[in-house]
Every structure is written in C-alpha cells, then in structure tokens.
Amino acid sequence: MSTPDLQRLGAIYPRYLNAIVLHGLATAQAVGLGPTDLYAVGTLTFYGRMTSGDLAAKTGLTTGATTRLIDRLEQRGLVRRITDPADRRRVLVEAVDTDTLELDSALAPAREKLAEVFADASPAEIATLTDHFERAAPAFHEAIETIRKTA
C-alpha cells in the first residue's frame, strides 16, 4: 500500500476550500441574498427551528445582527417566527418556502460539473468521499467554535 501524498493534499486543500467559499458567495448573489443570509437559511433548513440565540451562535453574529437578519429573511418570506410549543415564552425561527430562492437553478452548474468529476469514481471511492464529508462537517464546526473562542 502506498503512503498518501500529504504534501500534495496540503497544497490542494486550501484551493478547494477557496473554491467552496467563492461558490457559496456566487450562489448567494445568484439568489439575491447576502452570504450570511443564505447561510442562515441553510442552517435553519438543515438543523430545523431554533431560537434566535441559537442561530446567532451558529452564524457567529451578535444577537442584534441576528434579529436584523431574521427580519430581512422574514420580509422575504423565507423564515417565520413561531411560539415554542414547549415553552410559550420562547420564540423559535424556522425556514419556510425556501423553494422561492430557486437554489436548484443556482446549484445546477456545480452539480453538473461535480457529476462529471465523479462519473468515473468507483462505489468504494464514493463511499470514501461520503464518509469524509460526514466526518469533516462536524470537524469544521468544532474548529469554528475553537476559532471563535480564541479570536
């Protein structure tokens, strides 16, 4: 078994991350949102309803900036505030009607290009990538928390 080329991986990885970030920025622009607004909608879509404080923690925004963000998204019809059924004193925020963003259209070029990239991949390679993404996402979130605590 050959040893992995960690030096090459270390050189390619920052370019990969840069492409992901730039793609996120382009996607946000394509659907008429700022990057933080799109990220917040995605966060609510992936994690489900949460308090504005939880959303602030996940986005790294202050509570005041998060309130303004929720106001903007609510005006666009992308989120709504609801009373927490478990505690009527709390208000939760949830994503709604995100189909109006036409994210599928904005993401179609990347999906097409990635389909080309992965067309020759074996099932084992796809399984390895899937495992990587499943383990890397929480690792990134942990790293974000570490960065925020030391910043």
C-alpha positions in Angstrom: 0.0 0.0 0.0 1.4 3.4 -1.0 1.7 6.2 1.5 -0.6 9.2 1.0 1.0 12.3 -0.5 0.2 14.7 2.3 2.3 17.5 0.9 0.2 17.5 -2.3 -3.0 17.2 -0.2 -1.9 20.2 1.8 -1.3 22.2 -1.3 -4.6 21.4 -3.0 -6.8 21.6 0.1 -6.7 25.5 0.5 -7.6 25.9 -3.2 -10.5 23.5 -2.7 -11.8 25.5 0.4 -11.4 28.7 -1.5 -13.5 27.3 -4.4 -16.2 26.3 -1.9 -16.3 29.7 -0.3 -16.4 31.5 -3.7 -19.1 29.2 -4.8 -21.2 30.0 -1.7 -20.7 33.7 -2.4 -21.8 33.3 -6.1 -24.8 31.2 -5.0 -25.9 33.8 -2.5 -25.6 36.5 -5.2 -27.5 34.4 -7.7 -30.5 34.0 -5.4 -30.4 37.7 -4.3 -29.2 37.2 -0.8 -26.1 38.1 1.2 -23.8 35.2 2.1 -24.7 35.3 5.8 -28.5 35.4 4.9 -28.1 32.3 2.7 -26.0 30.6 5.3 -28.7 31.3 7.9 -31.5 29.9 5.7 -29.3 26.8 5.1 -28.7 26.4 8.9 -32.4 26.6 9.6 -33.1 24.2 6.8 -30.5 21.6 7.9 -30.9 21.9 11.7 -34.6 22.9 11.9 -36.2 25.5 14.0 -34.2 27.2 16.7 -34.1 30.3 18.9 -32.6 33.5 17.5 -29.8 33.0 20.1 -29.0 29.5 18.7 -29.0 31.0 15.2 -26.7 33.7 16.4 -24.3 31.1 17.9 -24.3 29.1 14.7 -23.7 32.1 12.4 -21.3 33.9 14.7 -23.4 37.1 14.7 -24.4 39.2 17.6 -27.9 38.9 18.8 -28.8 42.3 17.4 -27.4 41.5 14.0 -29.3 38.2 14.1 -32.5 40.0 14.8 -32.0 42.2 11.8 -31.1 39.1 9.7 -34.3 37.3 10.8 -36.3 40.5 10.0 -34.8 40.6 6.4 -35.5 36.9 5.9 -39.0 37.2 7.3 -39.7 40.1 4.9 -38.6 37.9 2.0 -40.9 35.1 3.2 -38.0 32.7 3.9 -38.4 32.3 7.7 -41.0 32.8 10.3 -41.1 33.3 14.0 -43.3 30.9 15.9 -44.1 30.4 19.6 -42.2 27.4 21.0 -44.9 24.8 21.7 -42.9 23.5 24.7 -42.5 27.0 26.3 -44.9 29.7 25.1 -42.5 32.4 26.4 -39.9 31.5 23.8 -39.9 32.3 20.1 -38.4 30.0 17.5 -37.3 30.7 14.0 -37.9 28.3 11.1 -37.2 28.2 7.4 -40.3 28.3 5.2 -40.8 28.4 1.4 -37.2 28.3 0.5 -38.2 27.0 -2.9 -38.7 30.6 -3.9 -34.9 31.1 -3.8 -34.6 28.8 -6.8 -31.5 27.2 -5.2 -31.7 24.2 -7.5 -31.2 26.5 -10.5 -28.3 28.3 -8.8 -26.7 25.0 -7.8 -27.2 23.2 -11.1 -23.9 24.2 -12.7 -21.9 22.9 -9.7 -24.0 19.7 -9.7 -23.4 19.1 -13.4 -19.6 19.7 -13.0 -19.3 17.5 -10.0 -21.3 14.8 -11.8 -18.6 14.9 -14.4 -15.9 14.8 -11.8 -17.4 11.8 -10.0 -18.6 9.9 -13.2 -15.6 7.6 -13.2 -15.5 7.1 -9.4 -15.9 3.6 -8.1 -18.6 2.8 -5.5 -15.7 2.5 -3.0 -14.4 5.9 -3.8 -17.9 7.4 -3.5 -18.2 5.7 -0.1 -14.9 7.2 1.0 -16.0 10.7 -0.1 -19.3 10.2 1.7 -17.5 9.1 4.9 -15.1 12.1 4.6 -18.0 14.6 4.2 -19.9 13.1 7.1 -16.9 13.3 9.4 -15.4 16.5 8.1 -18.6 18.7 8.6 -18.6 18.2 12.4 -14.9 18.7 12.5 -15.2 22.0 10.7 -18.0 23.1 13.2 -15.7 22.2 16.1 -12.9 24.2 14.5 -15.2 27.1 14.1 -16.0 27.1 17.8 -12.3 26.9 18.6 -11.5 29.8 16.4 -14.3 31.9 17.8 -13.2 31.2 21.4 -9.6 32.2 20.7 -10.5 35.2 18.5 
